[in-house]
Amino acid sequence: MMEQEVFDQRDMTILIVDDEPRIRDFVRMNLELEHYRVLEANNGIEALDELRENLPDLVVLDVMMPEMDGFETLKAIREVSTVPVVMLTVRQNEQDRIRGLDLGADDYIAKPFSPRELLSRIRALLRRSLMAPPSRKTEIVVDPDLTIDFARREVIVRGRKVVLRPTEYRLLYHLVSNAGRLLTHETLLSKVWGREYRDESHYLRLYITYLRQKLEKDPAHPQYILTERGVGYRFKALDEGHK
């Protein structure tokens, strides 16, 4: 069953951070046509001030800005907030995209972009941010090294609590909830990121890597999150005694 929209766009505030007035005007105009409330910042310092004072629901952040660039701004944002962030850039190489996602960006759109694409990504991110967090009634003891308590949002790896980002947590939830079953790339992308992301396989590969780095003893030879090459991923089957 398809997820329904769970938010009223008129109640959503979006902060645009870009040193180019024409880009800010272009994005603001299209957002206001969709009835979003829009804030603007010319640089990273202004963006942090707006974030503290107005608590936007989402940030559209340019990478190429003088003095404090988008990566530095994103790092500062992530020290104080989990607000969804879409990064805008003229750079299109994989290294920059990965750097942004590593620092905590939720999405990445290259200039020039269409208003339809930007609005689609924003709607998907807002849906995800407002969805009720997944929960399970009991903790799951995968093995002596890994315990997951979805009700408390806790993951214990070899006796230590591991902090997961919201996207990592959603991905792990869907994998473990279907332990032993193959989940295709398209299924995971739709469930974790939204239907608009079914073809964005690089997001899935990157976040699988993040999870393996946090959960696996040897991420290069995973025991929990297994790859079905060219098809998808499966979490190891759980013994009845460990559920």
N, C-alpha and C positions, 0 to 999 in steps of 0.2 A: 504494500500500500504506500502511495506517495506521501511524503511529509507535507503538511500544510504550512502556509506562511503563519508565523506565530508572533509577528510584530507589526506595529503600525508605523509606517515610514515617517509619518508626521511627527512622531515622538523621537526620532533618531537624529543625533547631532554628529556631523562629520567634519573633521578638521583637515583642511588642505594645506600642505606645507611645500612651497615652491618659491624660488626667488624670481621666477619669470611671471610677471603680472598677467600676460596673455594666457598662460597655461592655467593659472588660478581662475581667471575669468571663465575660461572654457569649461573647466571642471565644475565650478560653482553653478554656472548657468544650467548645465545638464542635471546636476543634483537637485537644484531648486525646482526644476520642472517635474521631478519625481517627489516633490514635497519634503525633501530632507531639509533640516536646519543646517546651515553651513557656516563654519568659522574659517578664518584664513590666517596663515603665518608666513612671513617672508623668509624666515631662517630657523635654524634649530633652536636657538635661544627663545625666540618668540613661541615656537611650538611647545616647548616645555612649560612656558608660562600659561599658555592656553590649556594645556593638558591638566595642570594643577587647578586652574581656576574654573574651568568649564566642564571637565570630565566628559570629553566626546565619546561617542559610542564606537567610532572607527577613525583611523588616521590614514590619509592618502599622502605619502611621503616621497618627495623627489630625492634622488641620490646625489646628483651633481649640484651642490650648493657651496658657495664660498665659506671659508672659515670653518664652520662646523657642518660637514657633509651629512648625507642621509644615513650612512652607516654609523657615524658617531652619534647622531641624533637618536637612531633606533636603539643603540646600546644604552643610552641614557634613559629612554622611555622604558625599556625592559627592566631597569633597576627599580622602577616605581609602579609599573602598570602592566597588565596583560591585555590591554586594549588591542583589538585587531588592527594590523597595519598592512596596507597595500603599498608596495614601493613602485615608483615610476622612474624609469631610466632610459637613456638612449643606448646604454650598454646592453649588448645581447649575448655576451659570452657566458658560458656555463659557470666559470669561476665566480663572477660577480653575483650571479643568481644564487649560487650555493652560499656565498658569504652572507648575503642578506637573510636567507633562510636560517643559516647557522646562528645569526644574531637574534633571531626571533621574529622575522617578518612572516606574515601569514600568506602573502601572495606577492606576485612580481609581474608587472606589466611594462613592456617596452614601448617607448615612444617611437613613432606616432601610434596612437591607439584609437579605437572607435568608441564613442560614448556607450554604445550597446555593450561592448565587451567590459568596460569599466563598471557599468551599472550592474551587469550580471554578476561579476566577481564580488562587488560590494554586497548585493543582496544575499549571495551565498554565505559570505563571511558573517553577516549580521544574523542570518538564520542559525548558523552554527553556534555563535556566541550566546544566543538566547535560548537554545535548546536545553531542556532539563538534563542535567548530567546523568549518564547511565549509572545504574546501581545494581548490585547483586545482594542477596540477603545474607550470604555467608562468605567467609574468606575461602580462597582457593589455595591449597598447599600443592604447588606443582611438583616439588621435590624438596629435599632438605635445604637447597640453596635458594629457592624462589617461592615467596608467598605473596599473594595478591588479595587485597581486601577492597573490592569495588565500592562497598558501602562507605568506607572511610577514605577512599581514594588513596590508599597506601600500597606501596610496592616495596617489599623487603628482599634485598638481594644479598645473600651470604651474610645475614645478620645486620645489614645496614639499610636504612631507609633511603630509597632513591627518588629524587624529585623528577617528575615527568612534566613536560609542557602539555597544555590542553590537547593539542593535536596528537602528541605521542600517546596520551592517555586514551583518547578515543580509538586510535588505531589498535592499541593493545586490547582494549575492551572487546572490539569486534573479533579480533583474532582468537582470544581466549574463550569468548562466548561460543565460538564455533570450533573449539579444539578438536583436532583430528580430521577436520573437513577442509578441503581445498577451497579457498576464496580467490576468485579471479581478480586480476588487476582492476577491471572495470567495476566489480562489486565493491571492492575496498575503497576505491576512489569515490564512488557514489555515496557510500555510507559514511565515510569519514570527512570528505571534503564537500560533497554535494554533486548533484547530477551534472552540473556544468563542468566538472573536472574529470569526466570519464576518460578523456584522452591525454591527461596530464601525468603520464606515468613517471616522470622524473620526480614529482613530489613524493610518490609512494616509495620509490627506490631510496630516496634520501632519508625519509622518516623510518623506513625499515632499518637503514644503517644506524640511525640514532638509537633506536630501541635495542638493537643488537649490542651496540657499544655500552649500553647501560645494564643490560641483563645477562649477556653471555660471558662465560669465562674466556672463550676464544671467539671473538666476533667473526673471524675469518672461517671458522668451522662451527657454525651455530648448532645448538642442540634444541633450542626452543622454537625459534621462528625459522621454518624450513622453506626453501625456495623450490617451486615447481617451475622449472625454467620455461620461459615463454608463456606461462599461463597465469601464475599467481603465487600465493603463499599459504601455508598452513601452520598453525601452532601445533606442537606435539600433542598427541593424544594423551588424555589424563586418565590415570588409573582410578577405578571407582573409589579406592581407599584414600585417594588424595584429593577428591572433590570436596 
